[in-house]
């Protein structure tokens, strides 16, 4: 028999009634007759739950990684404690492995937004990304609004993703424009034509798959003309995922060329940059003073390391 008192303790409503047969709903006053049937039904339910929810160990591992990703975002001052708390509550309410995988993809989306915000802020300080920064802040205000949090629906995530990608492509376009003074006259004329074709990125309309593909194609043509153009955020994330190291392992030489330090991420020896032959690395877990942490790769800008005197 169930009682309403148990439900009240959890804010739920229960009616007072006898246990019923799981097939015909007839009240069961003795369990001898239905014992085997109840056990079989419960066993079937457990099998279905295991198939839907996935292996319990895998589910807990996904939850653990999701919690760590949330804390990383909070420690990097990208989300407030209130927003982090809301995300933690969502983790605890998820029971299927598939839903946890989708949620972790959503957290990757938050990380992309963080990296884009940092890069746009640097560009705004340089004086040519103020309009992109204002539009990005409008998106982030909605994304990180704890009073009206994201529902996590596929449509909502797709809309945010397209808008962030539009701003990222716009940022790439600004980087191309910065390269113009360094180009020859022939290349300068071609690149200006490409930039003109990218005007639709900032015309106030939503980005579509067709527009995105067109912009990517044009920017790739620009990349061929502009030696030294930075990797896009998507390309960086793909590279970081392929290497498979945790945060704080990516560094750059005095001229900005990227390299990785394995093991614990501490510099134990010096070498030469394969791109420009500049000295890279360090010693005794201390980085050379003219090298730097490549925070734009994995967001590890808070990692503090001693540097070797130059």
N, C-alpha and C positions, 0 to 999 in steps of 0.2 A: 504494500500500500504506500502511496506517495502522499505527502502533506504539503499544504501551502506554506508552512513555516520555513521549510528548506529553501523554497524559491524566493521568499521575501528577503532572506539573508543575502542573496545574490542579485536582487532587483528584478527577479523573474516571477512569472505567475504560473502556478501549478494547481490543477484541480485534484480534489481528494477522491481517489478511485482505486479499485482493485487492479492488479496486474492483469493484462489481457493476453489472449492467444495472439501471437504475431501474425497468424494467417487469417483467422475468422473473427478476431477481436472479442471473443467470448471471455468474460472474467474468469481468471484462474484462481480457484480457492485452494487447490492442492497441486503441488508441482510434480507428483509422482508420474502422472500420466503424460505430462508434456515435457518432462525433464530432458529427454534425449532430443526432442524437436527444438527446444529452446537452445540447447547447447549447439546443435547443428546450425541453427540460424545465426547465433552469435559468432560461430566460427566462420560462416560465410561473410558476415559483416566485417570481421577482422581482415579477411582476405581482400575484400573490396577496399577497405581503408588502406591496407598496405599497397595495393596497386595504385590507388589515387594519390596517396600522400607520399609514397616512395619509402625507401629504407630509412629507418629512424636515425641511424648513425650519419648517413649522408645529409639528412635534413638538419640535424644539429650542427654539422660542419658548415652548411650553407648559412645557417643562422649566425654562427660565430663569425664568419667572414663578413656578413652583412653588418653586424654590430661594430666590428673593427673599422669597416669603411665609413660608417656614420661617425664614429669617434674621430677618425682622421679628418673628416670634413669640419667637425666642430673645433678640433685643435688647431686647424689652419685658419680659424676665424671666418670661415665661409658661411656657416650656418650658426644660428644662436642655439643656446641650450634648450629653448622651448621647441624649436624646429627639430633638433636632434631627439628630444623626448618623444615628439609625435612620430618620428620615423621608427624609434625603438618600439613604440606601442604597436605599430603596423607589423613589425617583425614578429612580435609575439602572437599576433592574431592570424598569422599565416601557417597553414598546416600541410599544404601540398608542396612537394619538391619542385614542381613546375612553376607554381606561383612564387616560390622563393627565388628561382632562377630569374624570373621576370623582374622581381623586385631588385635583385642585384644588378640587373641591366639598367634599371632606373637609377641606381646609385652611381653607376658609371656615367650616366647622363648628367648627374649633378657634378661629378668630377670634371666633365668636359666644360660645363658652365663655369666652374671655378677657374680653370686654366684660361678660358676665353676672357673672363673678367679681368684677370691679372694682366693679360697681354694687351687688352684694349686700354686698361688704365695706364700702362706704360706708354702706349701710343698717344693717349690724350695728353700726357705730360709733355710729349714731343710737339704737341700742337696740331696734329692732323687727324685725330680720331675722336674729337669731342662729340660729334653727332652720333657716332656709333656707340660711344659710351652711354649717352643719354637713352638711346633706344634699348641698349642691353640692360640698363638699370630698371627700366619699366618691366622688362621680361622677368628679371630677378625678383623684383618686388612682388610680382604675382606668384612666381615659383616658390619663394621662401615665405609666403604669407601664412603664418601659423593659424590665423583665424579662419582662413579659407584654404586649407591645404589641398595639394593635388590628390585627386581621387585615384590616380594611377591607371586610368583607363587607357587602352591602346590609342584611341583617338587623341586624347589630351597629350600623351607623351609624344605622339607623332607631330602634333602642332607645335609643341615647344621645341622639339628636335629640329624641325624645318626652320623655325625662326632663329634658333641659335646658329644653325648652319648658314643661314643667309647673312647673319652678322659676321660669322667667321670668314665667309667668302669675301665680304666687303672689306674686312681687315686685310686679307691677302691682296686685294686690289690696291689698298693704300700702300702696302709694302712695295708693290710693283712701281707705284708712282714715285716712291722715295728713291728707287734705283735709276730713274730716268736720267739724272745729271751725270751718271757714271757710264752711260751707254754711248756708242757711236751714233752718228746722225741717222744712218740707215736703220739700225735697231731701234733708235728712239722713235722714228716715224711709225714703225710696225707696232711697237708696244703702245703708243698713244692710240692707235686704231683699236687695239685689243681693249684698252681701258674704256674707250668710248662705247664699245659693245657690251660692257659690263654695267652700264648705267642703270639697268633694270633692277639691280640689287638694292638700290637706295631710292626707288620710286614710290615706296609706300605700299606696294602690293605684296601679297603672300608669295613665298617661294613654293614652286611646284617641282615635281620630279623632273619635268622637262627643263625648266629653268636651271635647276641645280646641275643637271648633266651638262647643259650648255656652258654654265659658268666654270665648271671643273675643266672642261675641254679648253676653254679660252685661257684659263690660268695656267694650264699645262703648257700651252704655246708660249705664254709669257715667261714661264720658268726656263724654257729652252733658250730664250733670248737674254734672260737676266741671270748670269752666273752668281751664285751666292744667295739666292732667294731662300728664305727660311722654309722649313717644313711646315705643313699645315698641322693643326691640332690633331686631326684624324690620323694623319701619317705618323705623328709622334706616338699616339696611343697604340697604334698597330706595332710600331717598333719596340716600345716598352713591353708590350704583351709578348712579342716574339722572343725578346731577350729573357724575360721571366724573372727579373730581379725585383726586390722590394724597393721602396722609396729610399732615396739618398745615395744611389750608386752611380748616378749620371753626373758627369762634370764636363767642363769645356776649357780649352786651352786659351792663351791670351788673345787669339784671333777668333775665338768663338766656335772652334771645331769641337764636336762632341766626342767623348770617350767614356768608357765604363770601367769602374773598379769593382772587381768581384769580391768574394768572401764576405767580410763584414762591411766593406765599403770604405775602409780606411786606407789611405795611401801609404805603402810600404817601400816603394821604389820609384825612381824617376826613369822616364823614357822620352822618346821624341814623338811629336804629333805626326801621324802618317800623311797629313795634308800639307802642313806648313813647316814641319821640323822644329817647331817650338818645343821647349821643355814642358813636360806634363808629369803629373803624379806628385810625389813628395816622399816623406820618410817618417817612420815612427808614428803612423796614423795622423800625420799633419800634412795638409795640402800646401803646395807651393803658393806663395802670396799672389802670383800673377795668374793663377788658375781660379776657377770659380765653380760653385755648385750649379748644375743646369736645372734650376727649379722649373723651367718651362716644360721639361720633359715629363716629370711625374709629380710636380707640386710639392717637392720636399724643401721648400724654401726656409723652413724653420730649423733645419738640422744645423747645429753649430759645430764647427770643427776649428781646431787651432791651425794656424798657417805657419809655414816656414818663413823666416825672414829672408828677404831678397837681397 
